[in-house]
Amino acid sequence: MTINDKRLMDMAEQLGFGKNSSKAEGVADLADKYKGKSDQELIDEIMKVKRTIKKDKAQYEKQMKTIKALSAMMNGEQKVRLEKLIRLLESDD
């Protein structure tokens, strides 16, 4: 396992997708669910998730820290998309 693989696994665990978690088994299914969705459909889903995770401030802060750490492993285009996601998640609606 490379350092980046280990780092991704650690971040996944911090987000609640642990090795033994039933959530981890469903990640691929979740990714398939969103394949082919338009940007607006994805934004709508992100906003639903945002409302849920912001209910627990400590967990929200932990998840945001983990999401921001993903940037180090991304190329330029991916970083731009991640920054847009972070702005969405951090904005007050």
C-alpha positions in Angstrom: 0.0 0.0 0.0 1.5 3.4 -1.0 1.5 6.4 1.3 -1.3 8.0 -0.7 -3.4 4.8 -0.5 -2.9 4.7 3.3 -3.7 8.4 3.6 -6.9 7.8 1.6 -7.9 4.9 3.8 -7.3 7.0 6.9 -9.4 9.8 5.5 -12.1 7.4 4.6 -12.2 6.1 8.1 -12.4 9.6 9.5 -15.4 10.2 7.3 -17.1 7.1 8.6 -16.1 4.7 5.8 -14.1 2.3 7.9 -12.6 -0.9 6.7 -15.2 -3.0 8.6 -18.0 -0.5 8.0 -21.0 -1.5 5.9 -20.7 2.1 4.5 -17.3 1.1 3.0 -18.9 -1.7 1.1 -21.5 0.7 -0.4 -19.1 3.4 -1.5 -18.7 1.9 -5.0 -22.5 1.6 -5.2 -22.8 5.2 -4.1 -20.4 6.4 -6.8 -22.3 4.5 -9.4 -25.5 6.2 -8.2 -24.0 9.6 -9.1 -22.4 8.7 -12.4 -23.9 10.5 -15.3 -25.6 13.1 -13.1 -25.4 16.8 -14.1 -23.5 19.3 -12.0 -26.8 20.8 -10.8 -28.1 17.4 -9.7 -24.9 16.8 -7.8 -25.1 20.2 -6.2 -28.6 19.5 -5.1 -27.4 16.3 -3.4 -24.5 18.1 -1.8 -26.8 20.6 -0.3 -29.0 17.8 1.2 -25.8 16.3 2.7 -24.6 19.7 4.0 -27.8 20.2 5.9 -27.4 16.9 7.6 -23.7 17.1 8.5 -24.0 20.7 9.8 -26.3 19.5 12.6 -23.2 18.1 14.5 -20.6 20.9 14.5 -17.7 18.8 15.8 -18.3 16.1 13.2 -18.8 18.7 10.4 -15.4 20.3 11.3 -13.7 17.0 11.3 -15.2 16.1 7.9 -14.3 19.4 6.4 -10.7 19.1 7.6 -10.5 15.7 5.9 -12.1 16.9 2.7 -9.6 19.8 2.5 -6.7 17.4 3.0 -7.7 15.6 -0.2 -6.5 18.5 -2.2 -2.8 17.5 -1.7 -3.5 14.3 -3.8 -5.3 16.1 -6.7 -4.3 17.6 -10.0 -5.2 21.2 -10.9 -8.7 20.5 -12.3 -9.6 18.3 -9.4 -8.5 20.9 -7.0 -10.7 23.5 -8.6 -13.7 21.2 -8.3 -12.9 20.4 -4.7 -12.6 24.1 -3.9 -16.1 24.7 -5.4 -17.4 21.8 -3.2 -15.8 23.3 -0.1 -17.3 26.7 -0.8 -20.7 25.0 -1.1 -20.3 23.1 2.1 -19.0 26.1 4.1 -21.5 28.6 2.8 -24.5 29.7 4.9 -27.8 29.1 3.2 
